[in-house]
Amino acid sequence: MLLIHCPYCEEDLPELEFAYAGEAHIDRPADPSALSDEEWRDYLFIRSNVKGVHFERWRHVHGCGRFFNAARDTVSDKFVTTYKAGEPRPDLGGKEAAE
């Protein structure tokens, strides 16, 4: 069973309590109406899909209900760290995958 640490509840809980919510740290365009159809498509659908450490958003749906971010290794499926939404991307000392 995969355990995920909720940074708000401060507990390691089963994966079934959480829902994946996409890639983390995606900035919304300042003026979406100025984007071309291709640029808007890329913002909505194109993600990095890295092999290695990937920064993701998760939601503790069967607990506090809050969103948080996680760094997860896509090769081993292990969580490197979790941190509260709005906090900057942590420096993992070079463990990040080449994006």
Backbone as JSON Lines, residues from 0, in Angstrom:
{"i":0,"aa":"M","n":[0.84,-1.17,0.0],"ca":[0.0,0.0,0.0],"c":[0.89,1.25,0.0]}
{"i":1,"aa":"L","n":[0.56,2.18,-0.85],"ca":[1.29,3.43,-0.94],"c":[0.77,4.4,0.1]}
{"i":2,"aa":"L","n":[1.68,4.94,0.92],"ca":[1.31,5.94,1.92],"c":[1.74,7.31,1.45]}
{"i":3,"aa":"I","n":[0.85,8.29,1.64],"ca":[1.11,9.68,1.24],"c":[1.01,10.55,2.49]}
{"i":4,"aa":"H","n":[1.97,11.44,2.66],"ca":[1.98,12.35,3.8],"c":[1.18,13.6,3.47]}
{"i":5,"aa":"C","n":[0.12,13.88,4.25],"ca":[-0.64,15.13,4.09],"c":[0.06,16.2,4.92]}
{"i":6,"aa":"P","n":[0.55,17.28,4.28],"ca":[1.26,18.31,5.04],"c":[0.34,19.14,5.95]}
{"i":7,"aa":"Y","n":[-0.96,19.04,5.77],"ca":[-1.9,19.77,6.62],"c":[-2.3,18.93,7.83]}
{"i":8,"aa":"C","n":[-2.63,17.67,7.6],"ca":[-3.03,16.76,8.7],"c":[-1.81,16.23,9.46]}
{"i":9,"aa":"E","n":[-0.63,16.33,8.83],"ca":[0.63,15.81,9.4],"c":[0.56,14.31,9.68]}
{"i":10,"aa":"E","n":[-0.02,13.57,8.72],"ca":[-0.12,12.12,8.86],"c":[0.22,11.44,7.54]}
{"i":11,"aa":"D","n":[0.74,10.21,7.63],"ca":[0.94,9.35,6.47],"c":[-0.3,8.47,6.35]}
{"i":12,"aa":"L","n":[-1.0,8.59,5.22],"ca":[-2.28,7.91,5.05],"c":[-2.31,7.14,3.74]}
{"i":13,"aa":"P","n":[-3.2,6.15,3.61],"ca":[-3.27,5.33,2.39],"c":[-3.63,6.17,1.16]}
{"i":14,"aa":"E","n":[-3.07,5.77,0.04],"ca":[-3.3,6.46,-1.24],"c":[-4.79,6.63,-1.55]}
{"i":15,"aa":"L","n":[-5.63,5.72,-1.11],"ca":[-7.07,5.78,-1.4],"c":[-7.73,7.03,-0.83]}
{"i":16,"aa":"E","n":[-7.09,7.69,0.14],"ca":[-7.65,8.91,0.71],"c":[-7.4,10.14,-0.17]}
{"i":17,"aa":"F","n":[-6.59,9.99,-1.21],"ca":[-6.13,11.13,-2.0],"c":[-6.54,11.01,-3.46]}
{"i":18,"aa":"A","n":[-6.55,12.15,-4.14],"ca":[-6.82,12.17,-5.58],"c":[-5.73,12.99,-6.26]}
{"i":19,"aa":"Y","n":[-5.2,12.44,-7.34],"ca":[-4.2,13.14,-8.15],"c":[-4.89,14.32,-8.85]}
{"i":20,"aa":"A","n":[-4.22,15.46,-8.89],"ca":[-4.84,16.67,-9.47],"c":[-3.97,17.33,-10.52]}
{"i":21,"aa":"G","n":[-3.03,16.6,-11.12],"ca":[-2.25,17.14,-12.22],"c":[-0.89,17.65,-11.82]}
{"i":22,"aa":"E","n":[-0.21,18.2,-12.8],"ca":[1.13,18.72,-12.59],"c":[1.08,20.01,-11.77]}
{"i":23,"aa":"A","n":[2.04,20.17,-10.87],"ca":[2.1,21.36,-10.02],"c":[2.88,22.48,-10.7]}
{"i":24,"aa":"H","n":[2.68,23.67,-10.19],"ca":[3.43,24.86,-10.6],"c":[3.21,25.24,-12.06]}
{"i":25,"aa":"I","n":[1.99,25.1,-12.54],"ca":[1.62,25.55,-13.89],"c":[1.0,26.94,-13.75]}
{"i":26,"aa":"D","n":[1.64,27.95,-14.32],"ca":[1.15,29.32,-14.21],"c":[0.09,29.6,-15.25]}
{"i":27,"aa":"R","n":[-1.05,30.13,-14.8],"ca":[-2.13,30.52,-15.71],"c":[-1.67,31.75,-16.49]}
{"i":28,"aa":"P","n":[-1.95,31.8,-17.79],"ca":[-1.56,32.97,-18.59],"c":[-2.21,34.24,-18.04]}
{"i":29,"aa":"A","n":[-1.46,35.34,-18.05],"ca":[-1.97,36.62,-17.55],"c":[-3.17,37.1,-18.35]}
{"i":30,"aa":"D","n":[-3.14,36.89,-19.67],"ca":[-4.24,37.32,-20.53],"c":[-4.63,36.17,-21.46]}
{"i":31,"aa":"P","n":[-5.47,35.25,-20.98],"ca":[-5.83,34.08,-21.79],"c":[-6.45,34.43,-23.13]}
{"i":32,"aa":"S","n":[-7.16,35.55,-23.21],"ca":[-7.82,35.91,-24.48],"c":[-6.82,36.31,-25.55]}
{"i":33,"aa":"A","n":[-5.58,36.6,-25.16],"ca":[-4.55,36.98,-26.13],"c":[-3.83,35.76,-26.72]}
{"i":34,"aa":"L","n":[-4.09,34.57,-26.2],"ca":[-3.41,33.38,-26.69],"c":[-4.06,32.87,-27.97]}
{"i":35,"aa":"S","n":[-3.23,32.28,-28.8],"ca":[-3.76,31.59,-29.99],"c":[-4.41,30.29,-29.54]}
{"i":36,"aa":"D","n":[-5.15,29.66,-30.43],"ca":[-5.77,28.38,-30.1],"c":[-4.71,27.35,-29.73]}
{"i":37,"aa":"E","n":[-3.58,27.35,-30.42],"ca":[-2.52,26.39,-30.15],"c":[-1.88,26.65,-28.78]}
{"i":38,"aa":"E","n":[-1.67,27.92,-28.44],"ca":[-1.08,28.26,-27.14],"c":[-2.04,27.87,-26.0]}
{"i":39,"aa":"W","n":[-3.34,28.1,-26.2],"ca":[-4.33,27.75,-25.19],"c":[-4.4,26.22,-25.03]}
{"i":40,"aa":"R","n":[-4.36,25.5,-26.15],"ca":[-4.32,24.04,-26.11],"c":[-3.11,23.55,-25.32]}
{"i":41,"aa":"D","n":[-1.95,24.13,-25.6],"ca":[-0.74,23.73,-24.9],"c":[-0.85,23.99,-23.4]}
{"i":42,"aa":"Y","n":[-1.41,25.14,-23.01],"ca":[-1.59,25.45,-21.58],"c":[-2.52,24.42,-20.92]}
{"i":43,"aa":"L","n":[-3.59,24.07,-21.58],"ca":[-4.58,23.16,-21.0],"c":[-4.14,21.7,-20.96]}
{"i":44,"aa":"F","n":[-3.46,21.25,-22.0],"ca":[-3.26,19.81,-22.15],"c":[-1.82,19.31,-22.18]}
{"i":45,"aa":"I","n":[-0.87,20.13,-22.55],"ca":[0.49,19.64,-22.72],"c":[1.24,19.74,-21.39]}
{"i":46,"aa":"R","n":[1.71,18.6,-20.9],"ca":[2.44,18.53,-19.64],"c":[3.78,17.84,-19.87]}
{"i":47,"aa":"S","n":[4.67,17.94,-18.89],"ca":[6.05,17.49,-19.1],"c":[6.21,15.97,-19.09]}
{"i":48,"aa":"N","n":[5.47,15.22,-18.28],"ca":[5.53,13.76,-18.26],"c":[6.97,13.23,-18.15]}
{"i":49,"aa":"V","n":[7.65,13.68,-17.1],"ca":[9.07,13.34,-16.93],"c":[9.27,11.93,-16.38]}
{"i":50,"aa":"K","n":[10.45,11.39,-16.64],"ca":[10.87,10.13,-16.02],"c":[11.82,10.52,-14.9]}
{"i":51,"aa":"G","n":[11.39,10.31,-13.68],"ca":[12.16,10.73,-12.51],"c":[11.27,11.54,-11.59]}
{"i":52,"aa":"V","n":[11.85,12.49,-10.88],"ca":[11.08,13.28,-9.91],"c":[10.19,14.28,-10.64]}
{"i":53,"aa":"H","n":[8.91,14.22,-10.32],"ca":[7.88,15.03,-10.97],"c":[7.11,15.77,-9.88]}
{"i":54,"aa":"F","n":[6.82,17.05,-10.11],"ca":[6.07,17.85,-9.13],"c":[4.6,17.79,-9.49]}
{"i":55,"aa":"E","n":[3.77,17.36,-8.51],"ca":[2.35,17.11,-8.75],"c":[1.49,17.79,-7.69]}
{"i":56,"aa":"R","n":[0.21,17.99,-8.06],"ca":[-0.8,18.45,-7.1],"c":[-1.62,17.25,-6.68]}
{"i":57,"aa":"W","n":[-1.96,17.2,-5.41],"ca":[-2.81,16.15,-4.87],"c":[-3.86,16.8,-3.98]}
{"i":58,"aa":"R","n":[-4.95,16.09,-3.75],"ca":[-6.0,16.58,-2.85],"c":[-6.34,15.47,-1.86]}
{"i":59,"aa":"H","n":[-6.43,15.84,-0.6],"ca":[-6.78,14.9,0.46],"c":[-8.32,14.84,0.54]}
{"i":60,"aa":"V","n":[-8.93,14.13,-0.41],"ca":[-10.39,14.14,-0.57],"c":[-11.13,13.5,0.6]}
{"i":61,"aa":"H","n":[-10.57,12.48,1.23],"ca":[-11.25,11.8,2.33],"c":[-10.64,12.2,3.67]}
{"i":62,"aa":"G","n":[-10.24,13.45,3.75],"ca":[-9.65,13.97,4.98],"c":[-9.94,15.46,5.06]}
{"i":63,"aa":"C","n":[-8.9,16.26,5.07],"ca":[-9.06,17.72,5.23],"c":[-9.61,18.38,3.97]}
{"i":64,"aa":"G","n":[-9.55,17.7,2.82],"ca":[-10.08,18.26,1.58],"c":[-9.17,19.27,0.9]}
{"i":65,"aa":"R","n":[-7.99,19.48,1.42],"ca":[-7.11,20.53,0.89],"c":[-6.17,19.99,-0.19]}
{"i":66,"aa":"F","n":[-5.78,20.91,-1.08],"ca":[-4.79,20.6,-2.11],"c":[-3.4,20.83,-1.53]}
{"i":67,"aa":"F","n":[-2.46,20.01,-1.99],"ca":[-1.06,20.18,-1.63],"c":[-0.21,19.71,-2.8]}
{"i":68,"aa":"N","n":[1.07,19.99,-2.73],"ca":[1.99,19.59,-3.79],"c":[2.88,18.45,-3.29]}
{"i":69,"aa":"A","n":[3.37,17.68,-4.24],"ca":[4.26,16.57,-3.91],"c":[5.32,16.43,-4.99]}
{"i":70,"aa":"A","n":[6.49,15.99,-4.57],"ca":[7.53,15.58,-5.51],"c":[7.55,14.06,-5.45]}
{"i":71,"aa":"R","n":[7.26,13.41,-6.59],"ca":[7.17,11.95,-6.65],"c":[8.06,11.43,-7.76]}
{"i":72,"aa":"D","n":[8.8,10.39,-7.45],"ca":[9.65,9.75,-8.45],"c":[8.77,8.82,-9.29]}
{"i":73,"aa":"T","n":[8.64,9.13,-10.58],"ca":[7.76,8.35,-11.45],"c":[8.32,6.97,-11.79]}
{"i":74,"aa":"V","n":[9.6,6.74,-11.53],"ca":[10.19,5.43,-11.78],"c":[9.88,4.48,-10.62]}
{"i":75,"aa":"S","n":[10.1,4.93,-9.39],"ca":[9.88,4.07,-8.23],"c":[8.5,4.26,-7.61]}
{"i":76,"aa":"D","n":[7.78,5.31,-7.99],"ca":[6.47,5.68,-7.46],"c":[6.56,6.1,-5.99]}
{"i":77,"aa":"K","n":[7.74,6.47,-5.53],"ca":[7.92,6.91,-4.15],"c":[7.83,8.43,-4.06]}
{"i":78,"aa":"F","n":[7.19,8.9,-3.0],"ca":[7.09,10.33,-2.75],"c":[8.37,10.81,-2.09]}
{"i":79,"aa":"V","n":[9.0,11.81,-2.69],"ca":[10.22,12.39,-2.15],"c":[9.86,13.33,-1.01]}
{"i":80,"aa":"T","n":[8.85,14.18,-1.24],"ca":[8.37,15.12,-0.24],"c":[6.98,15.62,-0.61]}
{"i":81,"aa":"T","n":[6.27,16.13,0.37],"ca":[5.01,16.82,0.14],"c":[5.11,18.18,0.83]}
{"i":82,"aa":"Y","n":[4.37,19.16,0.32],"ca":[4.41,20.5,0.89],"c":[3.12,21.22,0.56]}
{"i":83,"aa":"K","n":[2.8,22.22,1.37],"ca":[1.53,22.92,1.26],"c":[1.42,23.7,-0.04]}
{"i":84,"aa":"A","n":[0.21,23.79,-0.56],"ca":[-0.06,24.59,-1.76],"c":[0.35,26.03,-1.5]}
{"i":85,"aa":"G","n":[0.93,26.65,-2.5],"ca":[1.38,28.03,-2.36],"c":[2.83,28.16,-1.93]}
{"i":86,"aa":"E","n":[3.4,27.09,-1.39],"ca":[4.81,27.12,-1.03],"c":[5.65,26.92,-2.29]}
{"i":87,"aa":"P","n":[6.86,27.48,-2.33],"ca":[7.68,27.3,-3.54],"c":[8.15,25.86,-3.71]}
{"i":88,"aa":"R","n":[8.48,25.54,-4.94],"ca":[9.02,24.21,-5.26],"c":[10.31,24.01,-4.47]}
{"i":89,"aa":"P","n":[10.42,22.92,-3.71],"ca":[11.63,22.71,-2.9],"c":[12.83,22.35,-3.75]}
{"i":90,"aa":"D","n":[14.01,22.72,-3.26],"ca":[15.26,22.32,-3.9],"c":[15.58,20.92,-3.42]}
{"i":91,"aa":"L","n":[15.63,19.98,-4.32],"ca":[15.87,18.58,-3.96],"c":[17.32,18.17,-4.16]}
{"i":92,"aa":"G","n":[18.19,19.14,-4.31],"ca":[19.61,18.85,-4.43],"c":[19.98,18.05,-5.66]}
{"i":93,"aa":"G","n":[19.35,18.35,-6.81],"ca":[19.68,17.7,-8.05],"c":[18.93,16.42,-8.33]}
{"i":94,"aa":"K","n":[17.96,16.06,-7.49],"ca":[17.18,14.84,-7.71],"c":[16.11,15.02,-8.77]}
{"i":95,"aa":"E","n":[15.85,16.26,-9.18],"ca":[14.81,16.52,-10.16],"c":[15.17,15.9,-11.5]}
{"i":96,"aa":"A","n":[14.18,15.47,-12.23],"ca":[14.39,14.93,-13.57],"c":[14.68,16.07,-14.54]}
{"i":97,"aa":"A","n":[15.39,15.79,-15.59],"ca":[15.63,16.79,-16.62],"c":[14.31,17.04,-17.36]}
{"i":98,"aa":"E","n":[13.89,18.29,-17.37],"ca":[12.61,18.61,-18.0],"c":[12.82,19.26,-19.35]}
